[in-house]
């Protein structure tokens, strides 16, 4: 006979928690896997687990109001005739028209231009509004080839060959039929209203040798003017970075698992890839081993939220960062003022990730004309520019406190780690020691 003490509350399983039980029941009832957008929701070591060591006696800080801290970055200086110069090392990641509304894409272009940085097309081609409002526009060349044409390759300021992204390394994306409007269907050469699934790999090459040929083709099409980026998901960052460099990339974009997606399987988002923090040092090591650090630029994305995150990524060796989810929040995504409508969708403002359904009350991840009209691209662009300005100022503040007159002068020695996991991933000493896991001595 068992006895339960009524003073002790029932104990739930840590393995079979409420979310896990609900997902088992959902799968059993429907027979289909869960699809959603955004990035991983599990807690992983991140930039919050690192701290900066500001100046005191052993370091000389810079005066914020009188001494300059430069934030400019040049991308694509290896081979391109026309590398791009940005006022801030914070760029806007690729998010497609189709996944996002036309107004949202316009807002991203306006905000990036006001801030002096670049935005990126995403899957599905280049819209005239996006090109018209983006001073510097990166054109993504994806496995799907949706919307790809030589004219737009030449209209771009840089080309990003997408091999993978952090939310789904090795997997393709989805765009459900309710988001494939007449215009989206025309741009992607797809039937209207029919679900589409992007390919997980490029159709005309299978490895780094073929990638080298493809990069040469893109250079020939664009008369060697445009910087060529290669974007990879965070899985094997050392080898992927090295192979991208050997294939001729001007810039490597490395996306950790906190990076978002328009839509893919939840099991992919939560179980494939590596945390952004774990990706940076191996990629930097690959560049250093090849003698290409700072010659081939490294752009880090996946969970960048603040100027502190920017400064930490640069201190670890990146040249720039890219933001996606944070940019959408800045222009109005998951805004609590739409909470009542989020509730009707069975969610809440801070958790809404059913972007693939096209019902976003904020008018951002939708093709519904009435919902999309809720987003004023001019006002939203100003909000994004404000956010980028604040992030840049925050990063400058930290750099000056460490005695640096350029964000690129930040270095690993300026950091310490709060946890063993972060110390091991970032190869940064645990706070109060000179040691991290894998390094000999104490």
Helices and strands as residue ranges (DSSP letters): H 18-30, E 35-36, G 47-49, E 50-52, E 73-75, E 84-86, E 90-92, H 102-115, E 119-120, H 128-133, E 137-141, H 150-155, E 158-162, E 174-175, G 177-179, H 182-188, E 196-197, H 208-221, E 227-233, H 237-246, E 251-255, E 264-265, H 266-271, H 276-289, E 297-301, H 307-315, E 320-323, H 325-331, G 336-338, H 339-344, G 349-351, G 355-357, H 369-372, H 377-401, G 407-409, G 412-414, E 415-417, H 420-426
